[in-house]
């Protein structure tokens, strides 16, 4: 965590602060609220990453360089991220139907 951006550190610290809430009910409620809002946060983070991948490519970087900037993803995955494509879907849970 030492070389993480300050914003990433603060988010991780905020999650640990929720875990540190002593009252079980209050802790569970805080965690539930965050989980309820997570799809919105997740979507926004994907948008930010996509926009920045597009920006890096527009600056003339190769897909390999964009992938490295995105945390070491492959060039083909960097292209997919820039195009807004999701990775392979996770296998469905046992017994659930699509």
C-alpha positions as CSV (number, residue, x, y, z in Angstrom):
1,X,0.0,0.0,0.0
2,X,3.0,2.2,0.3
3,X,3.2,3.1,-3.4
4,X,-0.5,3.5,-3.9
5,X,-2.0,6.9,-4.8
6,X,-3.3,8.9,-1.8
7,X,-6.9,8.5,-3.0
8,X,-6.6,4.7,-3.0
9,X,-5.1,4.7,0.5
10,X,-7.9,6.8,1.7
11,X,-10.6,4.5,0.3
12,X,-8.9,1.5,1.8
13,X,-8.6,3.3,5.2
14,X,-12.3,4.2,5.0
15,X,-13.3,0.6,4.5
16,X,-11.1,-0.4,7.5
17,X,-12.7,2.4,9.5
18,X,-16.1,0.7,8.8
19,X,-14.7,-2.6,10.0
20,X,-13.4,-0.9,13.1
21,X,-16.9,0.3,14.2
22,X,-17.4,-1.3,17.6
23,X,-21.1,-1.6,17.6
24,X,-22.0,-4.7,15.5
25,X,-25.3,-3.3,14.3
26,X,-23.8,0.1,13.3
27,X,-21.0,-1.7,11.5
28,X,-23.3,-4.0,9.6
29,X,-25.5,-1.0,8.7
30,X,-22.6,1.0,7.4
31,X,-21.3,-2.0,5.4
32,X,-24.8,-2.6,4.0
33,X,-25.1,1.0,2.9
34,X,-21.7,0.9,1.1
35,X,-22.6,-2.4,-0.6
36,X,-25.9,-1.0,-1.7
37,X,-24.2,1.9,-3.3
38,X,-21.3,-0.1,-4.7
39,X,-22.8,-0.7,-8.2
40,X,-22.8,3.0,-8.8
41,X,-19.3,3.4,-7.5
42,X,-18.1,0.5,-9.6
43,X,-19.7,1.9,-12.8
44,X,-18.2,5.3,-12.2
45,X,-14.7,3.9,-11.7
46,X,-15.0,1.9,-14.9
47,X,-16.0,5.1,-16.8
48,X,-13.0,6.9,-15.3
49,X,-10.6,4.1,-16.3
50,X,-12.1,4.0,-19.8
51,X,-11.8,7.7,-20.3
52,X,-8.2,7.7,-19.1
53,X,-7.3,4.8,-21.3
54,X,-8.7,6.6,-24.3
55,X,-6.8,9.7,-23.3
56,X,-3.5,7.8,-23.0
57,X,-4.0,6.3,-26.5
58,X,-4.9,9.8,-27.9
59,X,-1.5,11.0,-26.5
60,X,0.1,8.5,-28.9
61,X,0.9,5.8,-26.5
62,X,0.9,2.2,-27.7
63,X,-1.6,-0.3,-26.4
64,X,1.2,-2.0,-24.5
65,X,2.1,1.4,-22.8
66,X,-1.6,2.0,-22.1
67,X,-1.9,-1.5,-20.6
68,X,1.2,-0.9,-18.4
69,X,-0.3,2.4,-17.2
70,X,-3.6,0.6,-16.3
71,X,-1.7,-1.7,-14.0
72,X,-0.1,-4.2,-16.2
73,X,-2.9,-5.4,-18.3
74,X,-2.3,-6.9,-21.8
75,X,-2.4,-4.6,-24.8
76,X,-5.6,-6.4,-26.0
77,X,-7.3,-5.9,-22.6
78,X,-6.2,-2.2,-22.7
79,X,-8.0,-1.9,-26.0
80,X,-11.1,-3.6,-24.6
81,X,-11.1,-1.2,-21.6
82,X,-10.8,1.8,-23.9
83,X,-13.7,0.5,-25.9
84,X,-15.8,0.0,-22.7
85,X,-15.9,-3.8,-23.1
86,X,-16.1,-5.9,-20.0
87,X,-14.0,-8.9,-19.4
88,X,-15.3,-12.4,-19.6
89,X,-18.3,-13.0,-17.4
90,X,-17.8,-15.0,-14.3
91,X,-19.3,-18.4,-14.3
92,X,-22.9,-18.5,-13.0
93,X,-23.5,-19.6,-9.4
94,X,-24.3,-23.3,-9.0
95,X,-28.0,-23.9,-9.5
96,X,-28.8,-20.4,-10.9
97,X,-30.2,-20.0,-14.3
98,X,-29.7,-17.1,-16.7
